[in-house]
Amino acid sequence: MKGRPRQSHCRQGHELTPENVVLIPRVDRTQRRCRTCLERYTAAFERNRRQPGKIEALVLERNQLREQSRPLRESCQRMADDYQTSAGHHPIHVLVPLEAFEDMRKALTSTPVDETR
């Protein structure tokens, strides 16, 4: 016998009988899959695949979040650029110009927070 002993049940607890096993040929072996789990997976995949506009809705939501957070990202970048290019920056003490601090404060207060995530 080569490798591990054959499993009697799948991860979901279904018995792996000859009627409930699908043999899938691979390059170096034959894979045994639970027919019940495979049918459930395929049905769920098809259901999700057929939902019109699901991916487009997610892309739209991502783009909206990017736009909402743009002022915050830009003010953070300006603050980092000011700090990195200043002649007297110190690795422990960070001195932030008042204008950059005010930009950051405005961006933080204007960015909506989604508390459902």
Beta strands, then each sheet from edge to edge (+ up, - down):
strand 1: 21-25
strand 2: 30-34
sheet 1: 1+ 2-
end
